[in-house]
Amino acid sequence: MRHKIVFLLLVKTYKQEIYTMKKLFSAFTFMLLFAALGQAQTEATADQPVNEGGPIISFEVTEIDYGVIEQNADPYRYFNFSNTGDEPLIISNAKGSCGCTVPKTPEAPVLPGESAQIEVRYDTKRLGRFTKTVTLTTNAVDSPHVLRIKGEVIAPAAEPEGVPASTGGFSN
């Protein structure tokens, strides 16, 4: 009987060791599999051609500060840019962050080496500070592009009522 108990304990210990070995073997196999897949993915990417050409949009500035302006002041500002790439640049969409910001873009493609501008109109009837964006969708590699405008619209200064009426004339 005693031999039977020792034998059962040895078999139980053996089974636990086998189970642990299977877990380690499985983990090692999965690590090798993922490493091989990662290497294959890297090699496939390296074989693909890199697109170095195409249109490139280069802005003079990407943020314009209106500063502090009076209500109903000039609402237009202009973002100047150039196509520094080697293919025509097409602006397919320009969208303001709200209805108070309206962009206008060139309709024709901007050829390589040429410059153009984007007109942005902000509704200067609205009082207070503002920060708005214009998002451009283009055929450039690094599209979309985000332009920003900011500023503060204040109420116009009150006009004086005029010269007060005189009661005595020139002589007193």
BAZAVEX-317360 format. One record per residue (C-alpha): x, y, z; residue number from 1; residue in three letters. Coordinates in Angstrom, 3 decimals, padded with zeros to 6 digits. Layout:
<atoms>
+----------+----------+----------+-----+---------+
|        X |        Y |        Z | num | residuo |
+----------+----------+----------+-----+---------+
|        X |        Y |        Z | NUM |     ALA |
...
+----------+----------+----------+-----+---------+
</atoms>
This chain:
<atoms>
+----------+----------+----------+-----+---------+
|        X |        Y |        Z | num | residuo |
+----------+----------+----------+-----+---------+
|  000.000 |  000.000 |  000.000 |   1 |     MET |
|  002.782 |  002.364 |  000.893 |   2 |     ARG |
|  004.408 |  001.754 | -002.487 |   3 |     HIS |
|  001.135 |  002.594 | -004.167 |   4 |     LYS |
|  000.918 |  006.002 | -002.432 |   5 |     ILE |
|  004.514 |  006.845 | -003.348 |   6 |     VAL |
|  003.845 |  005.750 | -006.910 |   7 |     PHE |
|  000.711 |  007.933 | -007.163 |   8 |     LEU |
|  002.584 |  010.941 | -005.777 |   9 |     LEU |
|  005.362 |  010.411 | -008.314 |  10 |     LEU |
|  002.848 |  010.121 | -011.167 |  11 |     VAL |
|  001.041 |  013.302 | -010.019 |  12 |     LYS |
|  004.335 |  015.227 | -009.822 |  13 |     THR |
|  005.352 |  013.897 | -013.243 |  14 |     TYR |
|  002.040 |  015.026 | -014.782 |  15 |     LYS |
|  002.453 |  018.517 | -013.300 |  16 |     GLN |
|  005.972 |  018.767 | -014.747 |  17 |     GLU |
|  004.712 |  017.642 | -018.161 |  18 |     ILE |
|  001.893 |  020.238 | -018.015 |  19 |     TYR |
|  004.385 |  022.983 | -017.086 |  20 |     THR |
|  006.726 |  021.912 | -019.892 |  21 |     MET |
|  003.856 |  021.999 | -022.391 |  22 |     LYS |
|  002.963 |  025.545 | -021.309 |  23 |     LYS |
|  006.574 |  026.688 | -021.662 |  24 |     LEU |
|  006.898 |  025.009 | -025.056 |  25 |     PHE |
|  003.657 |  026.647 | -026.274 |  26 |     SER |
|  004.759 |  030.080 | -025.070 |  27 |     ALA |
|  008.160 |  029.683 | -026.748 |  28 |     PHE |
|  006.507 |  028.551 | -030.013 |  29 |     THR |
|  004.184 |  031.581 | -030.047 |  30 |     PHE |
|  007.108 |  033.943 | -029.399 |  31 |     MET |
|  009.008 |  032.479 | -032.350 |  32 |     LEU |
|  005.921 |  032.703 | -034.550 |  33 |     LEU |
|  005.312 |  036.383 | -033.730 |  34 |     PHE |
|  009.000 |  037.193 | -034.231 |  35 |     ALA |
|  008.947 |  035.528 | -037.657 |  36 |     ALA |
|  005.760 |  037.369 | -038.669 |  37 |     LEU |
|  007.215 |  040.677 | -037.494 |  38 |     GLY |
|  010.365 |  040.099 | -039.548 |  39 |     GLN |
|  008.338 |  039.183 | -042.632 |  40 |     ALA |
|  006.263 |  042.360 | -042.244 |  41 |     GLN |
|  009.415 |  044.498 | -042.030 |  42 |     THR |
|  010.909 |  042.925 | -045.154 |  43 |     GLU |
|  007.714 |  043.422 | -047.162 |  44 |     ALA |
|  007.612 |  047.107 | -046.213 |  45 |     THR |
|  011.265 |  047.605 | -047.160 |  46 |     ALA |
|  010.626 |  046.185 | -050.650 |  47 |     ASP |
|  007.778 |  048.599 | -051.394 |  48 |     GLN |
|  008.711 |  051.758 | -053.295 |  49 |     PRO |
|  008.795 |  054.979 | -051.288 |  50 |     VAL |
|  006.742 |  057.823 | -052.755 |  51 |     ASN |
|  009.109 |  060.782 | -052.566 |  52 |     GLU |
|  007.374 |  062.862 | -055.229 |  53 |     GLY |
|  003.989 |  064.454 | -055.460 |  54 |     GLY |
|  002.552 |  067.784 | -054.443 |  55 |     PRO |
|  003.791 |  069.473 | -051.261 |  56 |     ILE |
|  001.917 |  072.426 | -049.769 |  57 |     ILE |
|  004.136 |  074.921 | -047.932 |  58 |     SER |
|  002.470 |  077.753 | -045.989 |  59 |     PHE |
|  004.107 |  081.046 | -045.024 |  60 |     GLU |
|  002.107 |  080.879 | -041.765 |  61 |     VAL |
| -000.524 |  078.445 | -040.496 |  62 |     THR |
| -002.004 |  080.792 | -037.870 |  63 |     GLU |
| -003.227 |  084.354 | -038.285 |  64 |     ILE |
| -004.036 |  086.604 | -035.340 |  65 |     ASP |
| -006.699 |  089.205 | -036.132 |  66 |     TYR |
| -005.699 |  090.962 | -032.907 |  67 |     GLY |
| -008.298 |  093.145 | -031.186 |  68 |     VAL |
| -010.723 |  094.485 | -033.800 |  69 |     ILE |
| -013.969 |  096.416 | -033.680 |  70 |     GLU |
| -017.283 |  094.822 | -034.499 |  71 |     GLN |
| -017.997 |  094.758 | -038.269 |  72 |     ASN |
| -014.297 |  095.333 | -039.089 |  73 |     ALA |
| -012.590 |  093.810 | -042.159 |  74 |     ASP |
| -013.448 |  090.090 | -041.957 |  75 |     PRO |
| -010.895 |  088.787 | -044.514 |  76 |     TYR |
| -007.450 |  087.306 | -043.927 |  77 |     ARG |
| -005.236 |  085.428 | -046.413 |  78 |     TYR |
| -003.028 |  082.362 | -046.040 |  79 |     PHE |
| -000.296 |  082.356 | -048.709 |  80 |     ASN |
|  001.155 |  079.025 | -049.793 |  81 |     PHE |
|  003.293 |  077.426 | -052.502 |  82 |     SER |
|  003.381 |  074.026 | -054.157 |  83 |     ASN |
|  006.982 |  072.955 | -053.567 |  84 |     THR |
|  006.355 |  069.445 | -054.908 |  85 |     GLY |
|  006.681 |  068.053 | -058.421 |  86 |     ASP |
|  002.992 |  067.435 | -059.237 |  87 |     GLU |
| -000.068 |  069.728 | -059.345 |  88 |     PRO |
| -001.666 |  070.424 | -055.962 |  89 |     LEU |
| -005.436 |  070.031 | -055.759 |  90 |     ILE |
| -007.406 |  071.342 | -052.787 |  91 |     ILE |
| -010.498 |  069.154 | -052.816 |  92 |     SER |
| -012.160 |  070.500 | -049.672 |  93 |     ASN |
| -011.850 |  073.393 | -047.229 |  94 |     ALA |
| -014.062 |  073.441 | -044.165 |  95 |     LYS |
| -014.339 |  075.986 | -041.370 |  96 |     GLY |
| -014.825 |  074.787 | -037.811 |  97 |     SER |
| -018.189 |  076.593 | -037.694 |  98 |     CYS |
| -020.473 |  078.658 | -039.905 |  99 |     GLY |
| -018.795 |  081.891 | -038.844 | 100 |     CYS |
| -015.525 |  080.877 | -040.587 | 101 |     THR |
| -015.756 |  080.583 | -044.367 | 102 |     VAL |
| -012.697 |  079.635 | -046.471 | 103 |     PRO |
| -012.328 |  080.209 | -050.205 | 104 |     LYS |
| -009.667 |  078.206 | -052.057 | 105 |     THR |
| -008.269 |  078.288 | -055.597 | 106 |     PRO |
| -010.472 |  076.309 | -057.984 | 107 |     GLU |
| -007.675 |  075.400 | -060.397 | 108 |     ALA |
| -004.792 |  073.082 | -059.453 | 109 |     PRO |
| -001.684 |  074.866 | -058.178 | 110 |     VAL |
|  001.197 |  073.809 | -060.418 | 111 |     LEU |
|  004.655 |  072.948 | -059.039 | 112 |     PRO |
|  006.566 |  076.111 | -058.116 | 113 |     GLY |
|  003.445 |  078.302 | -058.168 | 114 |     GLU |
|  001.914 |  080.185 | -055.253 | 115 |     SER |
| -001.686 |  080.907 | -054.325 | 116 |     ALA |
| -003.727 |  081.989 | -051.342 | 117 |     GLN |
| -006.657 |  080.855 | -049.269 | 118 |     ILE |
| -009.108 |  083.558 | -048.265 | 119 |     GLU |
| -010.722 |  083.131 | -044.843 | 120 |     VAL |
| -013.697 |  085.229 | -043.766 | 121 |     ARG |
| -014.610 |  085.458 | -040.083 | 122 |     TYR |
| -017.999 |  086.901 | -039.063 | 123 |     ASP |
| -016.848 |  090.041 | -037.231 | 124 |     THR |
| -020.403 |  090.806 | -036.092 | 125 |     LYS |
| -019.864 |  088.385 | -033.193 | 126 |     ARG |
| -018.395 |  089.931 | -030.043 | 127 |     LEU |
| -015.728 |  088.243 | -027.928 | 128 |     GLY |
| -012.572 |  086.171 | -028.274 | 129 |     ARG |
| -012.407 |  083.523 | -030.967 | 130 |     PHE |
| -010.156 |  080.710 | -032.112 | 131 |     THR |
| -011.288 |  078.896 | -035.253 | 132 |     LYS |
| -009.804 |  076.363 | -037.650 | 133 |     THR |
| -009.959 |  075.663 | -041.360 | 134 |     VAL |
| -009.247 |  072.075 | -042.392 | 135 |     THR |
| -007.932 |  071.518 | -045.925 | 136 |     LEU |
| -008.128 |  068.215 | -047.757 | 137 |     THR |
| -005.572 |  068.012 | -050.572 | 138 |     THR |
| -003.806 |  065.446 | -052.707 | 139 |     ASN |
| -000.538 |  066.157 | -050.837 | 140 |     ALA |
|  001.033 |  063.303 | -048.906 | 141 |     VAL |
|  000.668 |  064.994 | -045.510 | 142 |     ASP |
| -003.022 |  065.941 | -045.931 | 143 |     SER |
| -005.140 |  067.148 | -044.121 | 144 |     PRO |
| -003.776 |  070.565 | -043.141 | 145 |     HIS |
| -005.208 |  072.711 | -040.362 | 146 |     VAL |
| -005.047 |  076.511 | -040.470 | 147 |     LEU |
| -005.969 |  078.644 | -037.433 | 148 |     ARG |
| -007.352 |  082.126 | -036.923 | 149 |     ILE |
| -007.785 |  083.887 | -033.612 | 150 |     LYS |
| -008.563 |  087.288 | -032.230 | 151 |     GLY |
| -011.043 |  089.354 | -030.270 | 152 |     GLU |
| -013.990 |  091.392 | -031.526 | 153 |     VAL |
| -015.000 |  094.340 | -029.340 | 154 |     ILE |
| -017.945 |  096.723 | -029.543 | 155 |     ALA |
| -017.203 |  099.964 | -031.395 | 156 |     PRO |
| -016.459 |  103.027 | -029.273 | 157 |     ALA |
| -019.522 |  105.162 | -028.561 | 158 |     ALA |
| -019.633 |  108.311 | -030.670 | 159 |     GLU |
| -019.926 |  111.644 | -028.842 | 160 |     PRO |
| -023.371 |  113.209 | -029.036 | 161 |     GLU |
| -022.030 |  116.402 | -030.562 | 162 |     GLY |
| -021.258 |  119.911 | -029.272 | 163 |     VAL |
| -023.471 |  121.051 | -026.369 | 164 |     PRO |
| -025.826 |  123.914 | -027.084 | 165 |     ALA |
| -024.704 |  127.351 | -025.945 | 166 |     SER |
| -027.031 |  129.446 | -023.878 | 167 |     THR |
| -025.168 |  132.724 | -023.832 | 168 |     GLY |
| -023.742 |  133.108 | -027.312 | 169 |     GLY |
| -020.384 |  134.863 | -027.776 | 170 |     PHE |
| -021.029 |  137.604 | -025.270 | 171 |     SER |
| -021.941 |  137.065 | -021.688 | 172 |     ASN |
+----------+----------+----------+-----+---------+
</atoms>
